[in-house]
Amino acid sequence: SNLLQSLSENIFCVTSEWDTQVAKQLRAMHSEKDHIVNSRIFTTDVGLRPAEPCSVSVAATQQLLTNLFEHIAIVILSNPHYREASGAVITERDLEELERCNQENIFAL
């Protein structure tokens, strides 16, 4: 994050736990209370797994990003102004299909 902050203030990270080095650096960079985005760290809560293949981390990250996308899409779809401003082409049917696939993915795991 130290290298990227010279290019942009808009840095987010996905980590396995809240207390990682990258998360600490992002919290230190953006510690002001009035900032529009209070948390730039998304955690999968799978913990440190040094001897395990990355499959658990990949599945947890995919789940987190899917939920984040679904939430953003719901907010955009709920407001015509947001739909127009974002140029979103996603429909409620698309979102229903994504949620169905997401639930099937969780069940398969």
C-alpha positions in Angstrom: 0.0 0.0 0.0 2.9 2.4 0.6 4.0 2.0 -3.1 0.4 2.5 -4.4 -0.5 5.5 -2.3 1.7 7.7 -4.5 -0.6 6.8 -7.5 -4.0 6.9 -5.7 -5.7 7.5 -2.4 -8.4 4.9 -3.4 -6.8 1.7 -2.1 -8.8 -1.2 -0.8 -7.6 -4.7 0.1 -9.1 -8.2 0.7 -7.2 -10.1 3.4 -7.6 -13.3 5.3 -7.9 -11.5 8.6 -8.2 -7.9 9.9 -4.8 -7.7 11.5 -2.4 -8.1 8.5 0.4 -5.8 7.5 -1.4 -4.3 4.5 -4.6 -3.7 6.6 -2.5 -2.0 9.3 -1.0 0.3 6.7 -4.3 1.2 5.1 -5.8 1.9 8.5 -2.9 4.2 9.3 -3.3 6.0 5.9 -7.0 6.6 6.3 -7.5 7.1 10.1 -9.5 10.4 9.8 -13.0 10.0 11.1 -14.7 12.2 8.5 -13.6 10.1 5.6 -16.5 9.0 3.3 -15.3 5.4 3.4 -14.4 4.4 6.9 -13.1 0.9 6.1 -11.0 0.0 3.1 -10.3 -3.5 4.3 -12.4 -6.5 3.5 -11.7 -9.7 5.3 -12.6 -13.3 4.4 -11.9 -14.4 8.0 -10.3 -17.7 6.9 -7.2 -16.9 9.0 -3.6 -17.7 8.3 -3.2 -21.0 6.5 0.5 -21.4 5.5 0.4 -25.2 4.9 -2.9 -25.3 3.0 -3.6 -24.9 -0.7 -5.1 -21.6 -1.5 -8.5 -23.1 -2.4 -10.1 -22.0 0.9 -8.8 -18.5 0.4 -9.9 -18.3 -3.2 -13.4 -19.5 -2.3 -13.7 -17.1 0.6 -12.5 -14.2 -1.6 -14.9 -15.1 -4.4 -17.8 -15.3 -1.9 -16.9 -11.9 -0.4 -16.6 -10.2 -3.7 -19.9 -11.7 -5.0 -21.7 -10.4 -1.9 -20.1 -7.0 -2.3 -21.2 -6.9 -6.0 -24.7 -8.0 -5.1 -25.0 -5.3 -2.5 -23.8 -2.6 -4.8 -26.1 -3.8 -7.6 -29.1 -3.8 -5.2 -28.3 -0.2 -4.2 -28.0 0.9 -7.9 -31.2 -0.9 -8.9 -33.2 0.6 -6.1 -32.6 4.1 -7.3 -33.3 5.3 -10.9 -30.8 8.2 -10.4 -28.0 5.7 -9.5 -28.9 3.5 -12.5 -28.6 6.5 -14.8 -25.4 7.9 -13.2 -23.7 4.5 -13.3 -24.9 3.4 -16.7 -25.7 0.0 -15.1 -27.1 -2.6 -17.5 -27.7 -5.2 -14.8 -31.3 -6.2 -14.3 -33.2 -7.7 -11.4 -33.3 -11.0 -13.2 -29.5 -10.9 -13.6 -29.2 -10.3 -9.9 -31.6 -13.1 -9.1 -29.6 -15.5 -11.3 -26.4 -14.4 -9.6 -27.9 -15.0 -6.2 -29.1 -18.5 -7.3 -25.7 -19.4 -8.5 -24.1 -18.0 -5.4 -26.4 -20.1 -3.1 -25.6 -23.2 -5.2 -21.9 -22.5 -4.9 -22.2 -22.2 -1.1 -24.2 -25.5 -1.0 -21.5 -27.2 -3.2 -18.8 -26.2 -0.8 
